[in-house]
Amino acid sequence: MKKSVEEDVFIPLYPKSAVEDKSSLCSKFQDRRFWSAVKLFSNVLLWDGIVQEDTVRDLGLSKLLNRYLLLNLLNTPLGPDNTEKCTKVVACLPERWFQDLKSGSTLPELLNFCQHLLQ
């Protein structure tokens, strides 16, 4: 999993002007790469409970979410596309990670993502 996260994930960051037109090649390529990374994110998090939680959280949250997915989300104009992407990312997160948290708090690795959601 670590090798796949480190070597196979690539989401280009184009200027917003290049991806605003959803029919542009840049936009289509960036979206395909984003959804491919989300699929890997989902698969990595499915190992929760099998592989050590620290390893799953490091690969899934610290590396995939914060290094790749969040950068794309911040570059995606706010609107239905961004909401759909965020919803899919949230759906991948294991509920077990949130059971012992106090109301209004989150995992440290999710702070930046939560700030994006609040916007």
C-alpha positions in Angstrom: 0.0 0.0 0.0 2.8 2.4 0.9 4.5 1.9 -2.5 1.2 2.5 -4.3 0.5 5.7 -2.4 4.0 7.0 -2.9 4.5 6.0 -6.5 1.1 5.7 -8.2 -0.8 8.8 -7.1 -0.5 11.8 -9.3 -3.1 14.6 -9.4 -1.9 17.5 -11.5 -2.7 21.0 -10.3 -3.8 23.2 -13.2 -4.7 26.9 -12.9 -8.4 27.4 -12.0 -8.9 28.9 -15.5 -7.8 25.7 -17.1 -10.3 23.5 -15.1 -13.3 25.8 -14.9 -14.5 24.4 -18.2 -15.5 20.8 -17.3 -15.2 19.7 -20.9 -11.5 20.8 -21.2 -8.9 18.1 -21.4 -7.1 19.4 -18.2 -10.3 19.2 -16.2 -11.2 15.7 -17.4 -7.6 14.4 -16.7 -7.5 16.1 -13.3 -10.9 14.6 -12.4 -9.9 11.1 -13.5 -6.7 11.3 -11.4 -8.7 12.6 -8.4 -11.3 9.8 -8.5 -8.5 7.2 -9.0 -6.9 8.6 -5.8 -10.2 8.5 -4.0 -10.6 4.8 -4.9 -7.1 4.1 -3.5 -8.1 6.2 -0.4 -11.2 4.0 0.1 -9.2 0.8 -0.4 -6.5 1.8 2.1 -9.1 2.7 4.8 -10.8 -0.6 4.3 -7.7 -2.2 5.9 -8.7 -0.5 9.2 -8.9 -3.2 11.9 -6.6 -5.5 9.9 -3.5 -3.4 9.6 -2.3 -1.2 12.5 -4.5 1.9 12.8 -1.5 4.2 12.8 -0.3 2.8 9.5 -3.8 3.1 7.9 -4.2 6.7 9.2 -0.8 7.7 8.0 -1.3 6.4 4.5 -4.9 7.4 4.2 -5.1 10.7 6.0 -1.7 12.1 6.2 -0.5 11.0 2.8 -3.5 10.6 0.5 -6.0 13.0 1.9 -3.8 15.8 3.1 -1.1 15.6 0.4 -3.2 14.9 -2.7 -6.9 15.0 -2.3 -7.2 18.1 -0.2 -5.0 20.1 -2.7 -7.4 19.2 -5.5 -10.5 20.0 -3.3 -9.0 23.5 -2.5 -8.4 24.0 -6.3 -11.9 22.9 -7.2 -14.4 25.8 -7.3 -17.0 25.7 -4.5 -20.2 24.1 -5.8 -21.8 20.8 -6.6 -18.6 19.2 -7.9 -16.7 20.1 -4.8 -19.6 18.9 -2.6 -19.7 15.6 -4.4 -16.0 15.1 -3.9 -16.1 15.9 -0.2 -19.1 13.7 0.3 -17.2 10.7 -1.2 -14.1 11.4 0.9 -16.2 11.5 4.1 -18.1 8.3 3.2 -14.7 6.5 3.1 -13.8 7.3 6.7 -14.3 4.5 9.2 -17.0 5.5 11.7 -15.0 3.7 14.5 -12.4 6.5 14.4 -15.0 9.0 15.6 -16.8 7.0 18.4 -14.7 8.3 21.3 -14.3 11.9 20.1 -16.0 14.7 22.0 -18.7 16.6 20.2 -17.3 19.3 18.0 -13.8 17.7 17.8 -12.1 15.7 15.1 -8.9 13.7 14.4 -5.8 15.9 14.1 -5.2 14.7 10.6 -8.6 15.9 9.5 -8.3 19.5 10.7 -7.5 21.0 7.3 -10.2 19.0 5.6 -12.8 20.1 8.3 -11.8 23.7 7.7 -12.5 23.2 4.0 -15.9 21.7 4.8 -16.8 24.6 7.0 -16.2 27.0 4.0 
